[in-house]
Amino acid sequence: MKLYYHPGACSLTQHIILHETGLPHELESIDLKNKTTASGKDFLTINSKGYVPALALDNGKILTEGVVISQYLADLKPESGLLPAQGEARYEVLEWMSFISTELHKTLAALFNPAVEGEWKKAIVAQLSRRLHWLTKEIEGKTTLTGKGFTIADAYLFTVLNWSNFVDFSLEEWPTVQRYLAGIAERPAVQAALKAEGLI
Ligand SMILES: N[C@@H](CCC(=O)N[C@@H](CS)C(=O)NCC(=O)O)C(=O)O
């Protein structure tokens, strides 16, 4: 299978998961502005949505939407513990995935848009701040979101909050979150994915 990604974008989540699972994979980076692949193809012919991540399966099927691709990859390697197979423990991880996707991913990503300024920007920063205050209480004393080992949700949260290094939104106010991220960053799979994307 092949992961279409852009360095440091939300596709870093699935890249980390691929390393955590040890699943064999290829990578191809995407120029998101011009919608072209590194090998010069029109990316819109691969994923007509025009965004990463997209996962090309060996049978030719293209899977999109990060939250779904993450589950797909984890389910290929249940023994990885990245996503419990069933029961409440699975839904706890999926609850985190939904929170990160709807409350953090798109909100934080908006700060990359230079058109977001003034009162609009203040409102976005205020909303993110509320979410991070809540998150701090949830992860106090924990090294992973569930407190029961690294899951796909940790890969996703790490990826999204890593954007604070590139936009005008500092995590200084949330040392617990910073400590959590530093711990996740130390994982060999995270280091391998960051290195492969040229980010370290
Ligand atoms: N709903 C999609 C959104 C993915 C997304 O926001 N991708 C961004 C990078 S983090 C992107 O490729 N943006 C380029 C574009 O939308 O044209 C998902 O969750 O996978």
The ligand as an SDF file (V2000), in Angstrom:
LIG
                    3D

 20 19  0  0  0  0  0  0  0  0999 V2000
  -11.4040   15.3990    6.2350 N   0  0  0  0  0  0  0  0  0  0  0  0
  -10.0250   15.1720    5.9150 C   0  0  0  0  0  0  0  0  0  0  0  0
   -9.2650   16.4830    5.9530 C   0  0  0  0  0  0  0  0  0  0  0  0
   -7.8040   16.2760    5.6220 C   0  0  0  0  0  0  0  0  0  0  0  0
   -7.0670   17.6010    5.5890 C   0  0  0  0  0  0  0  0  0  0  0  0
   -7.4840   18.5880    6.2060 O   0  0  0  0  0  0  0  0  0  0  0  0
   -5.9250   17.5910    4.9030 N   0  0  0  0  0  0  0  0  0  0  0  0
   -5.1280   18.7930    4.7360 C   0  0  0  0  0  0  0  0  0  0  0  0
   -3.7470   18.6380    5.3370 C   0  0  0  0  0  0  0  0  0  0  0  0
   -3.8350   18.4320    7.1150 S   0  0  0  0  0  0  0  0  0  0  0  0
   -4.9510   19.0300    3.2400 C   0  0  0  0  0  0  0  0  0  0  0  0
   -4.5080   18.1610    2.5220 O   0  0  0  0  0  0  0  0  0  0  0  0
   -5.3470   20.2430    2.7840 N   0  0  0  0  0  0  0  0  0  0  0  0
   -5.2410   20.6130    1.4140 C   0  0  0  0  0  0  0  0  0  0  0  0
   -6.5560   20.9410    0.8090 C   0  0  0  0  0  0  0  0  0  0  0  0
   -7.6060   20.8200    1.4960 O   0  0  0  0  0  0  0  0  0  0  0  0
   -6.5760   21.3250   -0.3430 O   0  0  0  0  0  0  0  0  0  0  0  0
   -9.4110   14.1590    6.8720 C   0  0  0  0  0  0  0  0  0  0  0  0
   -9.6960   14.2500    8.0750 O   0  0  0  0  0  0  0  0  0  0  0  0
   -8.6370   13.3000    6.4240 O   0  0  0  0  0  0  0  0  0  0  0  0
  1  2  1  0
  2  3  1  0
  2 18  1  0
  3  4  1  0
  4  5  1  0
  5  6  2  0
  5  7  1  0
  7  8  1  0
  8  9  1  0
  8 11  1  0
  9 10  1  0
 11 12  2  0
 11 13  1  0
 13 14  1  0
 14 15  1  0
 15 16  2  0
 15 17  1  0
 18 19  2  0
 18 20  1  0
M  END
$$$$
